[in-house]
């Protein structure tokens, strides 16, 4: 129940103190039946008219030992309402409160006007007096006496019973004692009331329990009331407050009521309090130390506060015990992992959840807290939703993440814990599959599937790699237009969204476009276990019959670019071709008309056939048909007036069109290429050496690249920002650079130059793999004027036999050319041997005493020649010879080294190379 039955507090200890019609059951007239008249003022009060006698109340047991009632405004207190006589004749009426067994009493005079009463201030006067019983007293007794006792004089006739409020009595010693006022609530008439200390409770144990267990903690200071559960409320009363019965049984203590302060709120939540030891069948007060049953409905809401009021039947402050409803005994279901594995490289996360239940109701515990950990690291606390689910987002960093969920509640023996292992994927989706379109493997990240025409069947095959996480798992195919709309664009067999297990041999679909497909772009979607996201490949419907492609050549720095420029004063032609290829099988198509449709900017062409500038053959607007190899040929050239280089215009774009194919734009860069394409190329990585006697000189790895090209039409002079940019790819897949080497112009004649550059880069005391490939290009103003794009391997042949007297860049490495006596110097060479048909080169050593020993680094095709000076002014000369068909033909370089008696100052700096002849 939310409201206790017959709740009566501030109770009067005086039996029949209200002086009702049954007043005689609680009072004894010491002189029989005379001297007392019971009168009634209708609707107002009853009162006793006492004259020449004394009334004695029944003895009243004292509920509480007065030794505990020491605080201010506590103790036993007499209160009555009276009308004293107007007669000044003594003695005055009085009230005496006797304490037993001591017999001590407290007298309360009820004085007449003119003595202590200043006048008749009101129809009725009140008397209120606190008193202190003796240490051994256990009972009280009240005497109400008139001032004069019987003397044989007959009393006057009483006034009629239907009088209004009486006047004050006039006979000597007479007094009117009022009963309970009918117009004043809680008026007890003649009363002795007990004013108690405030209820005090010990801090422990907590006053609430469920199934015999007290809660392990409170909720923000409130007692936890578990939804759907029954509890016992047992108050740990501090004896010092005086509410308890005395151990010797002399004092019964104070019964109390327990009820919900917010009765309406308690009704809404099904909260009830029931006494277990009520003092009477129709009264819910019970000894304060007796337990109450506290119940909460199973459909109560979580987190609703209310307070239990503990109220004495006597006078004391109401004691409030704050409570709150909730799911305070919980368990977890097993952790619910998602049906997918998040992909770590994609930064995917997983939604992991667990369901919390109320152990009592077995229903969801909405609002319960769940603590999450991943690999023992806290992730946070989540409140369960109305269905009991608590969900958290996990970003895994490893293939397996240990997930722990824990939920605790005050009535749990301990936190309830569930664990699970979250799987993840550490590779990108398409690293797990191979995709084939009509038998051709495609790269989904770069390629798109071309669906040719309508009703033309194509075959799509997906195969798992041997280590794929999707091996033997289900996969289904679907598609969506680029605008995410789903139109019936394709006939797919088996149908879309049909799941099939993906075996090691893969799965295939037959796909054909319908007329509804149009030519909009699409994406084919793979829904595959255990991936979280769909992975896709782009597709489009293409009704074209062929494609156009620029044939790359030596003048194509990019697949869509051709370089045209002046080779020399007379100019020069660059030819290139366009090829038509079938969109069905990729084969060349003959007799396909192709048109030189447009050139932008349109003023890029020379104004006439003999005018200097850019010339194109055939002319813009001409249509050519492809030959048997599917090609048309176009020629471009650039000339300067009088052979004087005056600079190139901006790049242009030539557009070729063909019915049934997409137009192809060709970028034309105006640059001067080398006329012959002859390049001198040398590259070597000299590895460091850690063993004597050359370890000190060769402590660092060195990279050497030498390059020269000719002839170029003299156009610009090199500036400080003009250079050869060099990028080196090593055999282990790593790259060095880009490095830049200043370019040098060697004038051949007034109109032509050779351009060269050399790089000697100190790589420091570290080890590197040998050189795989070297790429070079011009940068700066040189790069704007000249075209160069070359890539070569160190062992590739280099054309030295047509260079004449043009200086050649170094092809050897000599860190030091001048040493002291008995000091070892060293010369290094790249020893790339020629084959039987191509020109090549190698290095020979000529010195007075014959060829010395060699230090070989075969992985680097490098030979180090240690040279030891035995005599003062001793010297060696190392010669480099060019071989053609294995025969020594050309002396390329010589390197001289020498020794002196003492070091002196004439010593070349480290890593310096000297070039002779």
BAFIVO-486917 format. One record per residue: residue in one letter; x, y, z of N, C-alpha, C in turn. Coordinates in steps of 0.05 Angstrom, whole numbers, plus 5000, padded with zeros to 4 digits. Example, Ala and Ser with C-alpha at 12.3 -4.5 7.8 and 13.67 -1.06 7.14 Angstrom:
BEGIN
A526448865156524649105156526449345156S525749555142527349795143525850015157
This chain:
BEGIN
X501749765000500050005000501850255000X500850464988502350714987501650895010X499250875021498451045044497650855066X498850885090498150705112495350745122X494150535132491450545143491450685170X489350855174488850975200491351115212X492651265194495151395203494451615222X495251585247494751785268497351845282X498252095280500752165292500252395312X502352465327502052665348500052575369X500152315375498052195393498252295421X495852295434495552375462495852135481X497452175501497851945520495451925540X493852135542491652145562489251995550X488451775563486051625553483551805556X481951815535479451955535479952255541X482152355532482852635537481052825520X479652715501477952885484475252955498X474852815522472452875538469852845523X469752625508467252575494465152455513X463052345502460852235518461852005535X463951875528464951645543467151725561X467351965569469652065584470051925610X467851835621468051705648469651445647X469951325623471551085622474551135627X475351375625478151435629478751605653X476651685667477051875690475651765715X476851825738475651755763475152015779X472652035789471852265806472252185835X474052335848474752255875472352285894X470252425887467952465905465452355892X465752125879463451995867462552135842X459852185841458752295817458152595819X458852715841458052995845460453175837X459753415831461753625826462753635798X461853455780462753465752460353455734X460153635715457953635696459253635668X458353445651459353425623457453595606X458553785593456853965577457753955548X455854035530456354035501455554305490X457354415475456754655458456554545430X454154535419453654405394455554505372X456754305359458554365336461054505343X461554535370463954685377465754515394X464754425418466454275436464754145458X465953965473464953885498466853995520X465754015545467554095566466453985593X468153985612467353895639467354145657X465154165672464854385692465454255719X467854315730468754185754468654375777X467354285798467154455823467054265847X468654325866468754175891469453885888X471253825868472153545865474653545849X475753295846478153245830477753005812X478553025787478452805768481352695764X481452425764484052295761483952115736X485952155719485951995694487051715699X486551545679487851285680490951325679X492351135690495251165688496151105659X498151265651499051255623501951145623X502450915610505250815607506851025592X509251065600511151245585512451085563X512151165537513351005515516351005514X517551235522520451265518521751355544X524051235549525651305573526251605571X525551765591526052055590529052115590X530751925596533651975595534552035567X533151945546533852005519532852275509X531052395525529652635515531052885527X533452925518535053145529535353375510X534553345485534953565466532753775469X533254005459531354225460528754145446X526454215460523754165449523153875448X524453705464523653425467522753375496X521253155499520353075525517353045526X516253015551513352995555512253275561X509753325551508753595554505653585558X504753725579501853745585500653985571X498353945560496954165546493954135552X492654355560489754355563488654635558X486054645553484654895548482554915571X482355155583480655175607479555455609X477555475626476455735634476555735665X478155905677478355915706475956075718X475556045743473356195756474056485757X471956645757472356935761472657005791X471956815807472056875836474856895846X475557105860478257135869478856975895X476856825905477256685930479156455925X481156425942482956205938481655945950X482855725944485155685926484155665897X486055705877485255685849485155395840X483855335817483955065806486755005796X487254745792489954665782489854395769X492154345754492554085742495253975752X495153715761497653595771498253345754X500753325745501653095730503552935748X502652695757504152525775505852325759X508252265768509952065756510151835776X509951595765510051355782512251175773X513551035791512750995819513851205838X515251415828516451595847514351755862X511951805850509951965863510452265860X512552335847513152625843511152735824X510452995827508553115809509353395802X508253485780508553755771505853885771X505654125785503054255788502954495768X500654515755500154725736497754885746X498155115760495855275770494255375746X491655385751489855505731488655755743X490155975743489656215760487056355752X486056515771483656675766484556945758X482857105745483557385738484257545761X486057725757486857905779489357805792X490057555789492657465800494757455777X495057215765497057205743495857235716X493257255715491957285689491357585686X492257715666491858005664489058085658X487457905651484657965644483457745627X480957765622479757555605480457635576X482657505567483557575540482157415518X480957195525479657025506477556855520X475656745506473656575519474956335534X477156235522478556005534481456065535X482655965557485555995561486855725556X489455735550491055485547493255485567X493855235575496155185593497854975580X500455025580502254845566504754825584X505554585591507754565610509354315604X511954345602513754105599514554015627X515053765630515853655656517753425651X519253365672521353165670520852945691X520052705682519652485701522252405714X522052255736524452155749525751935734X528151865743529651665728528351385728X526851335750525651065752522651065745X521551295737518751305731518151185704X515851045703514950915678512150985671X510551105690507751165685507151455692X504951555680504051825686501051815694X500252015710497452035719496852325722X494552415710493752695710491352735729X491652945746489453035764488553305755X485853335753484553595746482853665770X483553875784482253935810481154225810X478754245821477654515826479254635850X478854895853480355035874479354955902X476754925904475554855930474554575929X474954435950473954155952471354155968X469953925970467253915982467354016011X465354196019465154296046462254286056X460554136042457754096051455854296038X456854496023455054686010454054575984X451454595979450454475954451254655931X451954535908452754695885450254825873X450855045858448655185844447755015821X445355085811444354945788446055005763X446654805747448254845723446654995702X447955135684446555265662445455045643X443555125625442454935605444654825587X444154575577446154445559446354585532X444254725523444354835496445355115496X446655205518447955465518450155485497X450655725486453055755470455555735487X457855805476460255795492459755925519X460555775540459855875567461456115575X460356255594461856465607463756335627X465556495636467356385656465756315681X466656095694465156035719465556245740X463656245759463756465779464156355808X463656095811463855995839466755975847X467456005871470255985879471455705872X473755715860475155465853474055315830X471855405818470655255795472455295770X472355095753473955105728472454955706X472755045682471754905658474154785644X474154535638476354395623475154315596X476354415574475254355547476254085537X474353955524475153715509476153795481X476153605463477153665436475353855421X476654055409475154255394474354125367X471854155360470854035335471754205311X472654445317473454625295476454655291X477954525309480854535307481954255301X482954205277484053935271486253865291X486353605297488453495314488353605342X486153725351485953815379485153575395X486753515415486253275432484853345458X484253585462483053665488485053665510X484753505530486753475551488853275541X491353365540493353185527495953195542X497252965542500152945548501452825523X503152975511504352885485507352845489X508352665473511152585474512552715449X514552875454516153005433518852865432X519252715410521552545407523852685393X526352575396528552655379527952565351X529452685332529252595304530352305303X529152145286530051875282532951875272X534551705284537351685276537951395268X539251355246539951085236542951055234X543850805239546650745235547350745205X549850805198550650805170550550535157X550950325173550950055163549549875183X548249665173547949605145545849785132X545849785105543749935092541049815099X538949985101536449885112534749725093X535749675068534149525049535549275041X534049065035535248815026533348685006X534548504990532948354970534048074971X532247884975533047594977535247564998X535047715019537047695041539647835036X539947975014542448105008542048405008X543748545023543648835022545248934998X544549164987545949264963548849324969X550549284949553349334952553949634951X552149794941552450084941549750214937X549650474943547250624937547550764910X545350874900545351004874545151304879X547351444877547451724883546151784911X546851614930545751654957542951544962X541751434941538951334944539051024946X537150914962536950624964535950514938X537250304927536250184902533850004906X531750064891529349904891529149764864X529549504865529649354840526949304828X526649374803524149344789523349044789X520749004797519648734797520248564821X521748684840522648524863521348604889X521348414908520548474935522948524953X522748714971524948784988523948795017X525848795035525248835064526649095072X525049275085526149525095526349495125X528749465135529349425163531149645172X530149815191531650055198533749995219X536250065214538350035235538250265254X536250265272535750505289537950535311X538850775313540850835334539250865361X540050705380538650695406538550975419X540551135414540651395427538451585420X537051535397534851715389532351665406X532251435420529951375438527551245426X527651185400525251065387524950775393X527150645401527050355406525850285433X524650045435523849945461526349895478X526049935504528349895521528949595524X531449525527532049235529530749095553X530149245575528949125598525949125596X524749225574521949215570520349425585X521649615599520249815614518950015596X520150065573519150275555518650145527X516250155517515650015492516850145467X517750395469518750535445516550665429X517250765406515350905390514650745365X512250655361511450535335511550765314X511650675289511950865267510450765243X509850955226508750895200510950925179X510750775157512450805134510650835110X511151045094509451095071511151245050X510151245025511551395004510751685004X512651855004512052145005510552224980X511352124957509852184932508051954927X505651964939503751744937502951694908X502351904893501551874865503751744849X506251834853508451714839508851424846X508451354872508651074880506550904867X504051014866501950864852502650804823X503751014810504450974782506650764777X508350734797510550534794509950274808X507650254820507050004835508749964859X509450184873511050164897509250144922X509749944938508049904962509849854986X508849925010510149875036508149745054X508749505065506949355082508249285108X507049355131508249285157508048985162X510048885175509948595182509048555211X509048755228508148725256506448965264X504049005251502449235257501449225286X501049465298500249475326497249405330X495749435308492949365309492049285281X489849115281488949015254488349245234X487349465244486549685226488449915227X490849865237492850085240495549985230X496750125211499250025199501750125214X501450255237503750315253504950055264X507550045267508849815278511449905292X512549725309515149795322517149885301X518650095306520350205286522550015278X523249825295525349635288524249395271X521649375269520449145254520749205224X521148995207521449045178518849105164X518949265143516749305124517449155098X515349065085515748945058515449175038X517549195021517549405001517549274974X515449304958515249174932515149384910X516149294886516149464862515049304839X513149424824511949284802513949224780X513349014765515148924743515049124720X512949284718512749474695513549754704X514849784727515750044736517850154717X518150414717520150554701522850564715X524950564699527650584710528350864718X529650904741530651164748528651354760X526451254772524451424783525051464813X525451704823526051744851523451764867X523651684892521551724912522851694939X521351764960522551744986520551615005X521651435022520051305043520051495067X517651565077517451725101517051545125X518651575146518351435171517351645191X514951585202513651785219512751655245X513551765267512651665294509751715298X508451535314505651595322505551825341X507851905353507952125371508952375355X510152555369511052795356514052785351X514852775325517652765317517852855288X520252955280520553025252520252765234X519152805211518952585192521752525181X522452265181525052185171524652075143X526052195123525752105095528151935087X527551715074529651535062529351545032X531251665018531051694989531551424975X529851374956530051124940529951194910X530550994894530351024865529850754853X528150744833527650484820529750434798X530050184792531950114770532249814769X533749734748534349454744536949394760X536549324785538849314803539849034809X538948844793540248584792540148494763X542448474750542448444721544248204713X543748124689545547924676545748004646X547847894633548247954605547747704588X546647734565546647524545549347524531X550047304517552647304502552847544484X555247644480555747874463554947814434X553547994422552547964395554548104376X556247944363558048064343556648094316X557548294301556348324274556948094256X555348064235555747854216558047904197X559348134200561548204182564048234198X566348254183568948314195569748584184X570348774201571249034190573949014177X574349184157576849194142578649414154X580949334164582749524177583749734158X584749664134585849864116583750074107X581149994107579050184100578150354123X579250294147578450444171575650374180X574750134174572050064181571849994211X569450024221568949964249566849744251X566549634274564449424279562649514301X560049474297558049534317557649274334X558549284358558349054376556349124397X554648924404552548984424552148754442X550848804465550248604484547548684497X546048474505543348534517543448484547X542248674561542248664590539448594599X539248404619536648314629536548364659X534048424668533448434696533148144706X534748064726534647784735531947714747X530547904759528047854772525847814752X525548014734523348004714523947844690X526647794685527547664660526947834635X526248084639525748264617528148444612X528148604591530448774585530748984606X533349034613534049234634534649494621X532649644613533049904600534550094619X536450244608537950434624540250314640X540650054640542849934654545450014641X547650034656550250114646551849874639X553249894616555049674607557749804602X559849694614562549784610563849604589X565149734569566349594547569449614548X570749394542573649394539574449244514X576549344501577649214477580649164483X581348904483584148834490584948964516X583148944536583549044563583849354565X583249494543583249784544580349884545X579750064564576950154566576050314542X573650254533572450404510570250594518X569150554542566950724551564650574563X562750724573560350614585557950694568X556150494563553850544546551350464562X549250624560546650564573544950394554X543750184565542050014549539550164540X538650104516536250234506533750094517X531450174507528950074518528649774515X530049654496529949364492532349224506X533849374521536049254536538749234521X538849334496541249314480543149544486X545749474491547849674494549849624472X550249824455551949794431554249984431X556549894421558850064419560250014393X561650214383563050204358566050144364X567049934351569849844355571449884330X573750004332575550044309577949854314X577949614302580049424308582649504295X584849424308587549464297589049204292X587748984298589048724295586948534284X587948294274586148104263584048004283X584847994308582947904329583148104352X580848194361580648384383578948254405X579948244429578448124451576548344462X573948274461571848464470570748364497X570548544516569348474542567248674549X564848574556562648734566562048654594X561648844611561048784639558848974649X556948854665554849014677554648934706X554349134723554149084751551749234762X550749134785548449264797548649214827X547249384843547649364872547049084884X545148944873544448684885545848444871X547548504852549248284840551348204860X551947944860554247854876556847974866X557048004840559448124827558548214799X560348354786559648444758559248204740X557348214723556848004703558448074678X560047884669561947924647561447734624X561547844600561447674576563847764558X565047564545567347624527566847504499X568147614480567947514452570447614437X570947474415573247544398572247664372X572947914367572048044342574148004321X573347884298575247844276575248094258X577548134245577848354226579548264203X579648434182581048374157583248574154X585648484148587948674146588748724117X587048654098587748694070585348834056X585948974034583949114019582148904004X579648973999577848773987578948643962X579848803943580648673918583248523919X584648533942587048363946586148073952X583648033956582647763963581247633939X581147773916579647663893581047723867X580347563847581147623820578547653804X578447853787575947913772576547893742X574847753728575247713699572647803684X573147943662570948033645571447923617X569747733609570047603583572747473581X573747353603576247203603578647383607X578347643608580647823612580647923641X582847893654582947983682582948293682X581448403700581148693703581948773731X582849033732583549153758581149323766X579649243786577249393793577849683802X580249733812580849993821581350193798X582050083775582650263752580950213728X580149963723578749893699575749913703X574249933681571349913682570449703663X568249573670567149363653565549493631X566249433606564749543583562749333573X560249403576558049233567557349323539X558149163518557849253491554949203481X553649423473551049403461548849283479X546649223467544349113481544048813474X543248663494542748373490545248223482X547648343486550148193481551148083507X551347813509552047693535555047723540X555647783565558447793575558647613599X561047533605561547353628563247493648X562147503672563647613695564347393714X566947373720567847153738569447283761X568847183785570347273808571547013821X574147033827575446803840576846903866X576646743887578146813911581046743908X582746903921585546813923585746583943X587946433943588046203961587846293991X588646533997588546634025586146814030X584246824011582047004014580346934039X579447144053577747104077574947014068X574347044042571646974033571446704020X573546544021573546284010571346114023X569645994006567445824015565345974031X565246234028563146394040561246504018X558946594026556846674007557446943995X556746973970557047213955554647253937X553847503932551647563914552347813899X551247843875551848063857549348233854X549748493852547648683846548848913830X547349103822548349333808546649583815X547749813810546350063815547450273795X545650443787546550663769548150863785X549651033771551351223784549751413802X547251463795545551633812544151473834X545051223838544051033858541250933852X540051003829537450893823537750613814X535650453818535750173810533650143787X534750113763533050073740533649793729X531749673715532349403704534149423680X536749483685538549543663539849303651X539949083667541548843658539948593663X540348403645539448123650541847983662X541447883687543647763702542847473709X544647283702544147003708546546883721X546246773746543846753763542947043771X540447063780539347333785540947473807X540547743808541847903828540847823856X542547863876541947813904541647523911X542247343892542247063899544946983910X544946893935547446823948548346543940X551046523935552246263929554946243943X555746003951558445983963560646013942X562746163950564946223932567146023937X567345823919569445623921572045723908X574145553909576745643899576645683869X574745543855574545583825572945823818X571845963837570346203831567546163822X566146383817563446383808563146573783X561146523767560846683743557946773741X557546993727554947103720554947163690X552747133677552347223650550747483651X551847683638550647953640550248063612X547848173608547248303582545648553589X546248763574544749013578542049013564X540049133577537449163564537349453553X535249503537535049763525534549983546X533449893569532950093590535550193602X537750053597540350123610541350393600X540850463575541950713564544950693564X546250923567549150923567550251043594X548551053614549351163640551450983653X553151093669555050923683553750773705X554750533711553650363732555950263750X555150143772556950003790555849733796X557449523791556749253800557649223829X555849123846556349103874556548813883X558648753898558948483909558348493939X556348343947555648313975556848043983X558948053999560447814004561047784034X560747544044561547484071564647454072X565947544093564847684117565247984116X565248104093565848384090563548554100X564248784111562148974121561049134097X562749234080561949404058561849254032X560149334015560149223988562649323974X563849153958566049253941565049243912X566049433897564849503871566849503849X565749493825567249543800565549713782X566649913770565150093752564549953726X562350023715561549913689559950123673X559950083648558250253631557450103606X555250183595554250073570555350233547X556550093528557850233506556850123480X555550293465554550203438556550263416X558950353423560950413403562150163392X563150183367564249953354567249933357X568650153361571550143363572550383380X575050363386576450573401578850673384X579650923389582051033376584251053396X586650993387588950993405591351113391X592851293406595351403396597551193399X598851133377601150953379603551103391X604451013414606751153426609251093410X611151293410613751253397615851403413X618151453401620351583416619651863424X617551973411616852253416614152263432X613552063447611152053463611852033493X612052253507612652243535610352143552X607952133541605652023555603851893534X601951723542600251573523598551753506X597952003514596352183499597852423488X600552403487602152643480604152573459X604652763441606752733420608352993421X611052973417612753203417613553273388X613353523381614053623354615753863358X618053883344619754113346621854103325X623654303326625754333306628154183315X629053993297631553833303634054003298X633854163277636254323269635154553252X636854723242635854963228633954903205X634254673192632454613170629854493179X629554443205627154323215627354023214X624953893216624853603216622053503220X621453263210618753163212618552953234X616252953247615552743267613052613257X613152353254610852203245609652043268X606952033269605651873289603151763277X601951563290599651423278597451393299X595051363289592651313305591651043296X590950873315589950603308587150563318X585450443301582650373308582550083317X581450033341581249763353578449693359X577649453354574949353359574349353388X571949443396571149443424570349163433X569948973414569148703420571548533428X573548533409575848353414578548493415X578548763411581048913412582748893388X581848763366583348733342583248983325X585349043309585349273291583149253271X582049483263579849493243580849653219X580549543195581349673171578949833159X579650033143577750183128575850343146X576850433168575250593187575850883181X573851053174574351333169575051483195X577251633193578151793216578652083206X577752283221577852553213579552723232X581452883221582853083237580853313241X579453303263577053473266577753753276X579753783294580054043307582854073318X583754323319586354383331585954633349X586654613374586254833393588954883406X589955143407588555373395588755363364X586755483351586555463322588755623308X590255793321592355943308595055813313X595055553321597655423326599055363300X597655323277598855253252600155493239X602255443224603555653208601455763188X601656023181599656143164599856043135X602055923127602255823099604255593098X604255453075606055223072608955293074X609755533066612555603067613255783091X611255843107611756023130612955863152X614655993169615655843192613455783212X613955573229611955503249611155213247X608855153257607854873259606354803234X607054573222605754463198604754183204X602254133194600953873199600053763173X600653503169599853363144598453103152X595953053142594353223125593153453141X591753623127590653873139588253813157X587654003174585253983191582853963173X580953773180578553723165578853483146X581353383142581753153124580752903138X579552723122578652453131580452243118X581652073134583251843124581951583132X582451373117581451113124583750943134X583250773154585350613166586250403146X588950333148590050133130589449853142X590749653131590249373139590949333168X592749503179593449473208591849663225X589749783214587949953229589150223235X591150323219592450573226592050783204X592051033214592551263196595051403206X596451543188599051663195598851963192X600052103211600052393211602852493215X603552713201606252813203606153103212X607953163230608153443240611053533239X611453793236614153903236613954193246X616454293253616554573262619154693252X618954933239621255073229621355353239X623855463240624255733247625255893223X624656153223625456323201628556353201X629756293178632656323175634156143195X632855943206634255763224634755883251X633656113257634156243283631856163302X632656043324630655953344629356193358X626756223355625356453367623456363388X623456113397621656023418619155883407X618055703424615755553415613155673427X610855623413608255703424607355513446X605055583457603955403478603055143466X602854933483601954673474599254693460X598754503442596254493427594854223431X592354203423590853953425589553903398X590253663387589153573362586953363368X584553393358582453203362581853043337X581852773340581252583319578552463324X576752463305574052353308573652123289X571751943297571051723279568351633287X566551593268563851503274563951223287X562651193310562650943324564850933345X566251153350568351153370568351423384X569351433408569651683422571951843410X571652103408573852263398576352233416X578652243404581052223419582652483417X583052623440584752863440587652793443X589352913426592252863427593653123434X595153123456596553353464599153383449X599653613438602153663422603853853438X606253753446608153923460610254013440X610854273440612954383422615554393438X617354213430620054193442621954113421X624554163425626654073406627753813415X627353593400628553343407631353323395X632953133404635553083392635052963364X636653043345636152963317636652663314X638852563325639552283319638452093340X637852203364637052023385639451883398X641851963391644251833402644651933431X644851753450645251823478647651673489X649351823502651451693518650351663546X650351403557649051353583650851173599X651351263624652951103642651851143670X651550923684650550933712651750703728X652650763752653750553769653450633798X652850443815652850493844655350353855X657250503865659750393876659250323905X659150073912658549993940660850063958X660250123983662350174002663749914009X666249934017667949704024668849734053X668649514068669249534097671949394103X673149264083675649114089678049274079X680249254093682849384084683649264057X685249394041686649644048685149894038X682649854026681350084014678950174030X678550064055676150124070675850424076X678150564081677950844088677151014065X678250954041677551104017674651044007X673750794012671150714001669150664024X669250834044667450794067664650884061X664251034039661551124032660750994005X658050934002657050853976656751103959X657351073934657351303915655651223891X653951413882652351383857653551563836X654051443812655151603790653351563766X652451783754650851783729652051983710X652651893686653652073665651852053641X651252273628649352273607649952503587X649652433561649952643541648152573517X647052773504645352733480645952943460X645652873433646153063412644752973387X644653143366644953433369642253563374X642353783388639953943393640154203378X637954303368637854563356638354773377X640454933373641155123393638855313398X637755323422635355483428635755663451X636855563473637155723497639855673508X640755853526643155803541642455703569X643955513580643155403606643355613628X641455603646641355783669641855623694X641855753717642555623743640355413751X637955443741635855253749635555023728X637055033707636954833686638554593694X637454353692638854113702637653873689X639153653693638253383686637153263712X634553193712633453063736633752763733X634752633754635552353754634052213776X632751993769631351823789632451543784X633151403806634451143804632650943819X632050723805630550503817632550273822X632650183847634449973855633149693853X634849493853633749223848631949123871X632149233895630449153917627749303917X627249463896624649603894624749883906X626849953920627050223931627950423910X627650673915628350883896630151083909X631951203893633651423901632951663884X633051893897632552143882629752243886X628952433869630552523846632852703854X635052663838637452833841637453023816X638853243819639253423796642253463791X642953463766645753513758645653743738X647353953741647454173722648054083694X646854203675647354123647649554303635X650954193617653154333602652554323572X652754553558652354563529655054553516X655354373497657754353480656954423452X657854643442656954743416658254583394X656654463376657654323353658254513330X656354693325656754903306654855133314X654355313296652855553304649955483311X648955263301646055203305645554953322X647654803329647154543342648954523367X647854383387649354343412649054053421X650953963437650753723453650253803482X648453673495647853733523648653493540X650253553562651153333579650853413608X651053213625650953253654652153013668X653253053691654352833707653652873736X653152643750652352653778654252463793X655452563814657052393832655852453860X654152273870652652323895653752143917X654552273939655452123963652952023978X652651763980650251643993650851584022X653251644032653851604060654651314067X655251264092656251004101653950804104X652550744083650350554083650450374059X649050154061649049954039646549994023X646749953996644549983978644649753958X642249683947642049483926643249603900X644049423881645049523856642849673840X643749823820641949983804640349803784X637749843783636049703764635549873739X634550113743633750293721634350583729X635150743709635551023712633751173693X632351373704630651543687631651833688X631751963665632752233663630852403647X630752663654629252853639630353133645X629953323626630853593630628753743646X629753923663627954093679628954383676X627154573683627854853680627254953652X628555163644628155273617629055073596X631054913603631954703584629654503579X628254443601625954253597623754373581X623454643582621354763565622154783536X624754783530625654813503626354553489X627254353505628154103493626653863505X626253663487624853423496626953203501X626753093525628452873532626852703552X626552453546625352263565626651993560X628551923577630151673572630151513597X630051253594630351063616632250843606X634250773623636150573615637150423639X638150183633639450013653642450043650X643950003672646950043670648249873649X647049633644648349463625647549513596X645649703591644849753564647149863548X647349803521649449903504649250213502X651550333501651550623497653250683472X652350873456653650923430655951123434X658351013434660751183437662251223411X661651063392663351063368662551273348X660551443354659951663335660151933348X661651953370661752203384664052383375X666052273361668252443352669752563375X670252823373671852963394670253083416X667553033417665953153438666753023465X667353183486668153073511666052883523X666952663534665152473546665352493577X663052473590663052503619664452263632X665252283657666852073670665251813672X666751593669665651323671667251163692X668451293710669951153731669951333756X670951213778670851353804673551323817X674651553823677351563836677151753859X676851663884676451843907678852013913X681351923904683752073912685852013891X687152213881689152173859691952213868X692452323891695152373901695452273929X697452083932697851963958700651993968X701151913992703851904003705051624000X707551604002708951353998707751124015X707450894002706250654014703350684021X702050884010699150914014697650793990X695450653996693850523975691750723964X691850763938689650913924687950713909X685650813899683850623887682450763864X681850603842680250693820678150483816X675550573812673350383809672050423782X670950193770669750193744667250013745X665350083728663149903722663949713700X663949463706665049263687662849123672X661449263654659249143639660349033613X660348773610661548643587659548643564X660548683539658748683516657948393508X655748383493655048113482656348093454X655447903439656847853413656048033391X653848173394652848333371652748623376X652448713402652048993407654749113415X655049373409657449513420657449503450X659749513462660049513491662549653499X663249623525665749743534666649593559X669249613564670349523588672849683594X674049623617676349783626678849613628X681049723618683649593621685449763637X687549643648689349783666692149763655X693449983651696249983642697850123663X699949993672701750103692704449973688X706450093698709249993692709649713701X708549623723709349363734707249153728X705649193708703648993703701049043718X699048893712696348933724696348833753X695449013772695348933800692848763805X692648673830690348523838687848693838X685448563837682948703836681248633860X679548823868677448773888674748783873X673448563870671048543853668548543870X666548683861663848683872661948583850X661748313847660248203824657348293823X656048313846653148383846652748663834X654848833835654649103826656149143800X657248923787658848943763660949153766X662149163790664149373796666849243803X668949363793671649283799673049513812X674249463835676049663848678949573844X680549763835683449703830685049843852X686049703872687849823892690649863880X691750103883694350173872696150263895X698550143897700350203919702850343909X703550573919705950713912708350623927X710350503913712750393927715150583926X715050763906717350943903716451233902X718151413910717451693908716851773879X714851923875713952013849713051783831X712451563843711251343829708551423818X707651303796704951363785703951133768X701351133766699950943748698051093731X697450983707695451093690693450873683X690950923688688850723683687350823658X687150653638685950723612683250583609X681350723598678750613593678350593563X677850353553677550303524674750223517X673850313494671250233483671649993466X669849793469669949553453667649553433X668149473410666049423390666449153379X664348983383664548703376666948563389X667448643413669648513428672448613422X672648813404675348913395675649193408X678049233420678649493431678849703409X677049913411676950103389677650383398X676450483420676750763427677750793455X679650973459680551043485678651263496X677251203517675151383527676351563549X677551443570678651603592681251483602X682851663613685151573628685051703656X686051553676686151653703688951613713X690251823721692951813732692851843762X694451673776694751703804697751703810X698651843831701551853837701951893867X704551863875705251873903707552063907X707652183930709952353937711052253964X713452353971714652253996713052334021X712152584022710452664044707852784033X705852804050703152884040703153164029X704253354044704253634034701353744031X701153944015698454064012697153993985X698753883967697653833940696253563939X694053533953692553283954689653353945X688653203927685953253917683953183939X681653323940679653273960678352993957X677152893978675852633976673752633954X673452403941671452353921671752523896X674152643893674552803868675452623846X674552673822675252513798676652693778X678852593767680452743747680052623720X679352783700678952673674681352763656X682552573642684752633623683852573595X685052723576684752663548681852643539
